[in-house]
Amino acid sequence: MGLLKGKLKATFDNARWAMTSKRAKRGKLDQAIAMISNYPETKFLLDLVTQEGVGVTFDKNMKDGPAAAQLVTHRETGQQYIALNPYATPTDLALSLIHEMRHVWQDKVLRLTPQTRALSEPDSETALMLTRVREADAHAFVNLMVRRIQMSQVDAVELKELADKLQQSTGKPLDVYQTEVLAKYAERKFKDRLDDDARQMSADFQWALQNLDPYDRQSMIDYHIRYTSPAAEPQGHVAGRVKFGIDDIRKMLHIGVAEEAPAYMDHLTNDEFKAAVLGDVSPEIKSTVSLMNHFEKAVARGQTTPRDNFGFRVAIEERLAKAVNQPPRPQTPSLYG
């Protein structure tokens, strides 16, 4: 009976969405975009999405998932689009758009694209770190923007009150000098919050790291498919020059999207940062990563035979299957309440 109800609900939802006019669909997206289009960081990201040809579209396949949006990347072509949950509220869509557009920034501006990762990640541990940092940073950036939007609204009210008082005192509209004074006051208030922004974003980043178990599992599956699958010959990518490492990964950690945006988490050394990023990874995933790295290094040094290679790949696949099928790790309370 439950299965039948589920099928009927899915049929009803699909029909309801099919009957929704294009204007109504576009209206929901327009509402979401309107919420975030007047702020420098999100306006930059909206423009970046347009410039890079990243589509934004509703996808009925998203309706049963927990997310309001997802950045989808074609594995071969690299073409990207942001898929939206058709039944999400405009507010949820706005927050999820910020998250997914941060990923577009990580890919298109920092060049940490899926294609680049597939060609240059030196080992499975670095691949895992990259996935975790990308996701934790995107979560922390959403929280940063929520705070900035809230504070900009408070600032707007204060500036209007100051402008009204100036006009009342002079009996004249604001002149150029007075307008510039108010603008500089607003800019100073924004800069005074940067240290607090960095501290809070660091805290949000570290909190988000505790909730990435599903991403860890998928990261290792993807890496296995590319490099250590029994169906594939060893790629030998660890034998070449390392094209990116921890310093490149840390380029993501900025409290904005402009090149001069202040960094966060920069109070940690690289070793401390690595320990923080990988500290919450499950033991099963860590042991699988270790086996992957041992195998690839041995192959790169010519220390294995074809038979050894096959045995290693089978062992990795068995270890990975066991790790992926472990019960989900307990999650901390959601960042979003």
C-alpha positions as CSV (number, residue, x, y, z in Angstrom):
1,M,0.0,0.0,0.0
2,G,2.8,2.4,0.9
3,L,4.6,1.7,-2.4
4,L,1.3,2.4,-4.3
5,K,0.8,5.7,-2.5
6,G,4.4,6.7,-3.3
7,K,3.9,6.0,-7.0
8,L,0.6,7.9,-7.0
9,K,2.3,10.9,-5.3
10,A,5.1,10.8,-7.8
11,T,2.6,10.7,-10.7
12,F,0.6,13.6,-9.2
13,D,3.8,15.7,-8.6
14,N,5.0,15.2,-12.1
15,A,1.6,16.1,-13.5
16,R,1.4,19.2,-11.3
17,W,4.8,20.3,-12.5
18,A,4.0,19.6,-16.1
19,M,0.9,21.8,-15.8
20,T,2.8,24.7,-14.2
21,S,3.2,27.5,-16.7
22,K,6.6,28.6,-17.8
23,R,5.8,32.0,-16.4
24,A,5.1,30.6,-13.0
25,K,8.3,28.5,-13.0
26,R,10.3,31.5,-14.1
27,G,8.6,33.7,-11.5
28,K,9.9,31.4,-8.7
29,L,13.4,31.6,-10.0
30,D,13.2,35.3,-10.4
31,Q,12.1,35.7,-6.8
32,A,15.2,33.7,-5.7
33,I,17.6,35.7,-7.8
34,A,16.0,39.0,-6.7
35,M,16.8,38.1,-3.1
36,I,20.6,37.9,-3.8
37,S,21.2,40.1,-6.9
38,N,21.8,43.4,-5.1
39,Y,24.9,42.3,-3.1
40,P,28.5,42.6,-4.6
41,E,29.5,38.9,-4.0
42,T,26.3,37.3,-5.2
43,K,26.0,39.7,-8.1
44,F,29.5,38.8,-9.2
45,L,28.6,35.1,-9.0
46,L,25.4,35.6,-11.0
47,D,27.3,37.4,-13.7
48,L,30.0,34.7,-13.6
49,V,27.4,32.0,-14.2
50,T,26.1,33.9,-17.2
51,Q,29.5,34.6,-18.6
52,E,30.6,30.9,-18.3
53,G,27.4,29.6,-19.9
54,V,26.3,27.7,-16.8
55,G,22.6,27.0,-17.2
56,V,20.1,27.3,-14.4
57,T,17.1,25.1,-14.8
58,F,14.4,23.3,-12.8
59,D,14.8,19.5,-12.8
60,K,11.9,17.3,-11.7
61,N,14.5,14.6,-10.8
62,M,15.6,16.8,-7.9
63,K,12.2,16.8,-6.2
64,D,12.9,13.7,-4.0
65,G,16.3,14.8,-2.8
66,P,17.2,16.9,0.2
67,A,18.9,19.7,-1.8
68,A,17.2,22.7,-3.5
69,A,19.9,22.8,-6.1
70,Q,22.9,20.9,-7.5
71,L,25.8,21.8,-9.8
72,V,25.9,19.1,-12.5
73,T,29.0,18.6,-14.6
74,H,29.2,16.5,-17.7
75,R,32.2,14.2,-17.2
76,E,33.6,14.4,-20.7
77,T,32.7,17.9,-22.0
78,G,32.9,19.7,-18.7
79,Q,29.6,21.6,-19.5
80,Q,27.8,22.6,-16.3
81,Y,24.3,23.6,-15.2
82,I,22.6,24.2,-11.9
83,A,19.6,21.9,-11.4
84,L,16.9,23.3,-9.2
85,N,14.3,21.4,-7.1
86,P,10.9,22.5,-8.6
87,Y,9.1,22.4,-5.3
88,A,11.7,24.3,-3.2
89,T,10.7,27.7,-1.9
90,P,12.3,30.8,-3.4
91,T,14.3,31.3,-0.1
92,D,15.7,27.8,-0.2
93,L,16.5,28.2,-3.9
94,A,18.3,31.5,-3.2
95,L,20.5,29.9,-0.5
96,S,21.2,26.8,-2.6
97,L,22.1,29.0,-5.6
98,I,24.7,30.8,-3.5
99,H,26.2,27.4,-2.5
100,E,26.3,26.1,-6.1
101,M,27.6,29.4,-7.6
102,R,30.4,29.2,-5.1
103,H,31.3,25.9,-6.7
104,V,31.2,27.6,-10.1
105,W,33.7,30.2,-8.8
106,Q,35.9,27.4,-7.4
107,D,35.8,25.7,-10.9
108,K,35.9,28.6,-13.3
109,V,38.0,31.2,-11.4
110,L,40.3,29.0,-9.4
111,R,40.5,26.4,-12.2
112,L,39.9,23.5,-9.7
113,T,37.6,21.9,-12.3
114,P,36.6,18.2,-12.4
115,Q,38.7,17.8,-15.5
116,T,41.8,19.4,-13.8
117,R,41.3,17.2,-10.8
118,A,41.1,14.1,-12.9
119,L,44.4,14.9,-14.6
120,S,46.5,16.3,-11.8
121,E,45.4,15.2,-8.3
122,P,48.6,13.6,-7.0
123,D,46.9,11.0,-4.8
124,S,43.6,9.9,-3.3
125,E,44.2,11.8,0.0
126,T,44.5,15.1,-1.9
127,A,41.4,14.2,-3.9
128,L,39.5,13.6,-0.6
129,M,40.8,16.9,0.8
130,L,39.8,18.8,-2.2
131,T,36.2,17.5,-2.1
132,R,35.9,18.2,1.6
133,V,37.3,21.7,1.4
134,R,35.1,22.6,-1.6
135,E,31.9,21.5,0.2
136,A,32.8,22.9,3.6
137,D,33.8,26.2,2.0
138,A,30.6,26.5,0.1
139,H,28.5,25.9,3.2
140,A,30.5,28.5,5.2
141,F,30.1,31.0,2.3
142,V,26.3,30.6,2.3
143,N,26.3,31.5,6.0
144,L,28.7,34.5,5.4
145,M,26.3,35.8,2.7
146,V,23.3,35.4,5.0
147,R,25.0,37.5,7.6
148,R,26.1,40.1,5.1
149,I,22.6,40.4,3.6
150,Q,21.1,40.8,7.0
151,M,23.7,43.4,8.1
152,S,23.3,45.3,4.8
153,Q,19.6,45.7,5.5
154,V,20.4,47.0,9.0
155,D,23.0,49.4,7.5
156,A,20.5,50.6,4.9
157,V,18.1,51.6,7.6
158,E,20.8,53.4,9.6
159,L,22.1,55.3,6.5
160,K,18.6,56.4,5.6
161,E,18.1,57.7,9.2
162,L,21.4,59.6,9.0
163,A,20.5,61.0,5.5
164,D,17.1,62.1,6.8
165,K,18.7,63.9,9.8
166,L,21.2,65.7,7.5
167,Q,18.4,66.9,5.2
168,Q,16.3,68.0,8.2
169,S,19.3,70.0,9.6
170,T,20.1,71.8,6.4
171,G,16.7,71.8,4.8
172,K,18.3,70.8,1.5
173,P,18.9,67.5,-0.4
174,L,22.2,65.8,0.2
175,D,25.1,67.3,-1.8
176,V,27.9,65.3,-3.3
177,Y,30.2,65.7,-0.3
178,Q,27.5,64.5,2.2
179,T,26.7,61.5,0.0
180,E,30.4,60.5,-0.2
181,V,30.7,60.8,3.6
182,L,27.8,58.4,4.1
183,A,29.3,56.0,1.5
184,K,32.7,56.0,3.2
185,Y,30.9,55.4,6.6
186,A,29.2,52.4,5.1
187,E,32.4,51.1,3.6
188,R,34.2,51.5,7.0
189,K,31.5,49.5,8.8
190,F,31.9,46.7,6.2
191,K,35.7,46.6,6.6
192,D,35.4,46.7,10.4
193,R,33.5,43.4,10.2
194,L,36.1,41.5,8.2
195,D,37.9,40.0,11.2
196,D,34.7,38.8,12.6
197,D,33.7,37.4,9.2
198,A,36.9,35.5,9.0
199,R,36.5,34.0,12.5
200,Q,32.9,33.0,11.9
201,M,33.6,31.6,8.5
202,S,36.4,29.5,10.0
203,A,34.0,28.2,12.6
204,D,31.3,27.4,10.1
205,F,33.9,25.7,7.8
206,Q,35.1,23.4,10.6
207,W,31.5,22.7,11.6
208,A,30.6,21.7,8.1
209,L,33.6,19.3,7.9
210,Q,31.7,17.1,10.4
211,N,28.9,16.5,8.0
212,L,30.7,15.4,4.8
213,D,30.6,11.6,5.2
214,P,28.5,11.1,2.0
215,Y,30.9,13.3,0.0
216,D,33.9,11.3,1.3
217,R,32.4,8.1,0.1
218,Q,31.5,9.5,-3.3
219,S,35.0,11.1,-3.6
220,M,36.7,7.7,-3.1
221,I,34.3,6.0,-5.6
222,D,35.1,8.6,-8.2
223,Y,38.8,8.3,-7.6
224,H,38.7,4.5,-7.8
225,I,36.9,4.6,-11.1
226,R,39.5,7.0,-12.5
227,Y,42.7,5.4,-11.2
228,T,42.5,2.2,-9.2
229,S,39.6,0.3,-10.7
230,P,40.2,-3.4,-11.6
231,A,38.9,-2.5,-15.0
232,A,41.6,0.2,-15.6
233,E,45.4,0.1,-16.0
234,P,47.3,2.2,-13.4
235,Q,47.5,5.8,-14.7
236,G,50.9,6.5,-13.1
237,H,49.9,10.1,-12.4
238,V,51.8,10.1,-9.1
239,A,55.1,9.6,-11.0
240,G,54.8,13.0,-12.7
241,R,55.1,16.5,-11.4
242,V,52.5,17.4,-8.8
243,K,50.3,20.0,-10.5
244,F,48.4,21.1,-7.4
245,G,48.6,20.5,-3.6
246,I,47.4,21.9,-0.3
247,D,48.4,25.5,-1.1
248,D,46.2,25.4,-4.2
249,I,43.3,23.9,-2.3
250,R,43.6,26.7,0.3
251,K,43.2,29.4,-2.3
252,M,39.4,28.7,-2.0
253,L,39.4,29.9,1.6
254,H,38.5,33.6,1.2
255,I,35.6,35.6,2.7
256,G,34.5,36.7,-0.7
257,V,35.1,36.1,-4.4
258,A,37.4,39.0,-5.3
259,E,41.1,38.3,-5.5
260,E,41.8,40.7,-2.7
261,A,39.2,39.2,-0.3
262,P,40.8,38.3,3.1
263,A,41.6,34.7,3.8
264,Y,40.2,32.6,6.5
265,M,41.7,29.5,8.3
266,D,45.1,31.1,7.6
267,H,46.0,30.8,11.3
268,L,46.8,27.1,10.7
269,T,50.0,25.7,9.1
270,N,49.5,23.3,6.2
271,D,50.0,20.3,8.5
272,E,47.5,21.7,11.0
273,F,45.0,22.5,8.2
274,K,45.4,19.0,6.7
275,A,44.7,17.4,10.1
276,A,41.6,19.6,10.6
277,V,40.2,18.8,7.1
278,L,40.8,15.0,7.4
279,G,40.1,14.7,11.2
280,D,36.4,13.7,10.8
281,V,36.9,11.2,7.9
282,S,35.7,7.7,8.9
283,P,38.5,5.1,9.7
284,E,37.2,2.9,6.8
285,I,37.7,5.7,4.3
286,K,41.1,6.6,5.7
287,S,42.3,3.0,5.4
288,T,41.0,2.8,1.8
289,V,42.9,6.0,1.0
290,S,46.0,4.6,2.5
291,L,45.8,1.4,0.4
292,M,45.1,3.4,-2.8
293,N,48.2,5.6,-2.1
294,H,50.4,2.6,-1.3
295,F,49.3,0.9,-4.5
296,E,49.9,3.9,-6.8
297,K,53.3,4.7,-5.3
298,A,54.4,1.1,-5.7
299,V,53.3,1.1,-9.4
300,A,55.0,4.4,-10.1
301,R,58.3,3.0,-8.7
302,G,58.0,-0.1,-10.8
303,Q,57.8,-2.3,-7.7
304,T,54.8,-4.4,-8.8
305,T,54.1,-7.0,-11.4
306,P,50.9,-7.0,-13.6
307,R,49.6,-9.8,-11.3
308,D,50.3,-7.7,-8.2
309,N,48.5,-4.8,-9.8
310,F,45.4,-6.8,-10.4
311,G,45.4,-8.1,-6.8
312,F,45.9,-4.6,-5.5
313,R,42.9,-3.3,-7.5
314,V,40.7,-6.1,-6.4
315,A,41.7,-5.5,-2.7
316,I,41.0,-1.8,-3.1
317,E,37.6,-2.5,-4.6
318,E,36.7,-4.8,-1.8
319,R,37.9,-2.4,0.8
320,L,36.0,0.5,-0.8
321,A,32.8,-1.5,-1.0
322,K,33.0,-2.2,2.7
323,A,33.7,1.4,3.5
324,V,30.9,2.7,1.4
325,N,28.4,0.3,2.9
326,Q,29.2,1.2,6.5
327,P,26.3,2.8,8.3
328,P,26.3,6.6,7.9
329,R,28.3,8.4,10.6
330,P,26.4,10.5,13.1
331,Q,26.0,14.1,11.9
332,T,26.2,17.3,13.8
333,P,23.1,19.5,13.9
334,S,22.5,21.2,10.5
335,L,24.2,24.5,9.8
336,Y,20.9,25.8,8.6
337,G,18.7,24.8,11.6
